[in-house]
Every structure is written in C-alpha cells, then in structure tokens.
Amino acid sequence: MLGITRNRPLPRSGMDFAESRQRSSLAGKVLFAVILTVVCVIVLTQSSTYNSSIHYEFAMRIMQDRYRELSNSTREITGTKSKENSNHFSRHEAGVTHILVTGGAGYIGSHATLRLLTDSYRVTILDNLSRGNLGAVKVLQKQFPESGRLQFIYADLGDAKAVNKIFSDNAFDAVMHFAAVAYVGESTLEPLRYYHNITANTLLLLEAMAAHNVKTLIYSSTCATYGEPDKMPITELTPQVPINPYGKAKKMAEDIILDFSKNSDMAVMILRYFNVIGSDPEGRLGEAPRPELREQGRISGACFDAALGIIPGLKVKGTDYKTPDGTCVRDYIDVTDLVDAHVKALAKARPSKVGIYNVGTGRGRSVKEFVEACKKATGVNIQVEFLDRRPGDYAEVYSDPSKILRELNWSAQHTDLQESLQTAWKWQKSHKNGYGSSL
C-alpha cells in the first residue's frame, strides 16, 4: 500500500484455518491452540486484577470454541483423496496442462487460479495460509468440483522436504510462483523475513523443479526491483536499483532464476507488475487480508475500510514528493488484466528462453487521485489526514508496457480506475467479514 495507514486495529475476519495433508501437522496445531489457551486461563486466574467469575467463564468458552473450530476444519479438509482423483494429479495426461500455483490462496494467486481453471488447466494450489484465505480455495472448489481439476496442498515453501515430496507425488507441467510476503513498509521492519520468504524459498522451489524435471516457470515479480529510476516510464531495460528489502529480495530471486536458466533448458517468464487493484467481475473472489496485516495492505483496502466505517478515515503518508500534487504516483493494474498477462506468458513460454515484462497500464495516478476515485466509487466522503513520508516509499513509478504488447499481444483492458474500484467495492460490501469467520 502506498502512503496509507489506518487509525486503529481491525477485528479479525475473512480468514479460515487449513491443515497440512498430514494429519499429524493438524493435530499438532489443535493441541498447541488448546494448550496456549489453557496457559492464558491460568495466567488470568493468577492476576491480581482478574475477575474470576466473569473472565474464567469467558476464557473457557473461547478455549472450547477454538478447539471445536479447529477440529471441524481438520475433519473438513483432511478427507482421504480418492484413488481416481489422486491419479489425475500424479500423472501427465495428453491435452491437459497441470499448473502448480504457489500462493494460490492469496489475492492475486486465487484470481490466477480462477482464470486457469476457466481455461481448462489442471491446478494444484500450494499455500501455507500465512497471507492467503482458505475461503478463496473453497470458492474455487465449489466452482470447479470435477475430479482432477483442482487440489489444495497446505505446505510451506521453506520446508524443502515437504516441497520435494509434493513434486514427487504430482506431475506438474509448469509453476506459477506467487507465494511471497509483499508489503514495502513491513519489509523495512522485518528484512530478514523477506529475504528468507522470497529469496530463499524461490531457491528451494527452483531446486525442486530441477530435481523433478519441471521446466516452465512464470515468476511473479514487481516494479519494486527498479527502485526509484531517474526517468519515467520504466522499461524492462531500466536499471534495477531497489531501495527497500522487498524489492531487493525480489531482485535476488530474479537473479537466481536467471543464473540457473543460463545452464538449463527451462522456459522462464518474469512479470514485473505494478500496483494491483480490482477483483473478479463476477463477484466470486476479492481481497480479504488478515486484519493484523491490513495496516500494511493496499491503498484500495484502506479506502474501502474507511468507506465501510471500519476505520474513521485514511492517513496519507507523504505530501512533499516531486509529483504534481505532492503524493506518490503509481501505475494501478486491474487484477483481471494481471492474470491475463500470466496466462499469455504461460502460452508463450519456450524452452531455453527467458521473457521479462512490465505489466502495467502505462499511466501513473497519484494517491490523491486514487482517493478521489475511491470516494466516487463508494459514494462515501472519506476523511483524509496527511502525514509525513513512510520509509521505503518512492515518489513516482509507472510502466512502459510496449514490450509485452509487442511480444505477448497483451495490454490492459480495465484502465478506468473508478470502474475497477467499483467492481472491488461490490465484493467488499457483500463480504464485510471477508470469506467468512476467522480462526
């Protein structure tokens, strides 16, 4: 999110709990949650300010509810996969392309999965749900219930043993790699987490692909790798000089991919995209980040929360940038267009070839412009407070998308900022608690 923050924390909503394919992992999570709650109860009962009759009953009720919710989730997701369905995913089939979508329970990954399934691809989602929503997976499963269409695997890309087993058990034809933490502000506070999650995990994924002969990679990168260029618009030849750990970690991952590709016949497509907005036009999917993460989230989410009255208003950070109105300028790309670029890149991927593309509209919009468009889209006069700059932000970034038009025949179709926000607003209004109750 660009120069936007919220005034207070939000209630938890829109996040379900899922478990690993191994029952032992789920049982451990259930046990841990129960033990943690019991410890909290003990601490409360020993507190000098503790009201025993009220708080003890309340704490026990929380413990019982949480145990029941975790147990229900375990029973719901850990069903034994039928032999027929398992065979679909574990073997290559003529005329069927099986895509592994890492981070497929997330905002962009779930929309990409929806498009792939619509286009008759077979999809496996791999997600640890640290940033994704099991609710989005359930929507996709409901839309495509046929055997052999979609499977979800709960796992962490940082677990090399688990990732290797996933590749051993499944016959993937290609990987779309979305899984990543992706907030600029957060990256400045937790840089090591970002280097581990983005750079190290991408390395482990590449090793698994190489070991199991999966030779097509569509990599979800970012314009943050360019940093703050001397001139606009940004082309694919613009020097990459990232200024925050998020951009640096993504560039490192790109470098690893490019170095590996030099001595292999892997087909690689790297998509550096700009600021994503919007949602599925048919209202099936939207953006529902964990409430504790929304402080770092996208500007659209902050605007919608203000419009819904969840927060009293917006705090725009930075009004003294060298831009027409002093606020940051960004290139806002609709998520529908973004996933279209991924599908076109997949279709054009060729062995021993690397494609690098900017995915944007080619037009920059300021934060003030964005807020005005959001006011019109929601019909709410959102209150705005202007503050000092946020560390790690840059003044102006927008793309030159001519290369992707020339080589992939792709261009952004949803370029009306207000229309994209109206589409997303419809989903937000009808999903005030995200995809459902959270755990």
Buried (B, 14 or more C-beta within 10 A) or exposed (E): BBBBBBBEEBEBBBBBBBBBBBEEBBBEBBEEBBEEBEEEBEEBEEEEEBEEEEBBEEBEEEBEEBBEBBBEBBEEBBEEBEEEBBBBBEEEBEEBBBBBBBBBBBBBBBBBBBBBBEEEBBBBBBBBBBBBBBBBBBBBBEBBEEEBBBBBBBBBBBBBEBBBBBBEEBBBBBBBBBBBBBBBBBBBEBBEBBBBBBBBBBBBBBBBBBEBEBBBBBBBBBBBBBBEBEEBBBBBEBEBBBBBBBBBBBBBBBEBBBEBBEEBEBBBBBBBBBBBBBBBBEEBBBBBBBBEBBBBBBBBBBBBBBBBEBBEBBBBBBBEBEBEEBBBBBBBBBBBBBBBBBBBBBEBBEEEEBBBBBBBBBBBBBBBBBBBBBBEBBEBEBEBEBEEBBEBBBBBBBBBBBBBBEEBEBBBEBBEBBBBBBBBBBBBEEBEBBBBEBB
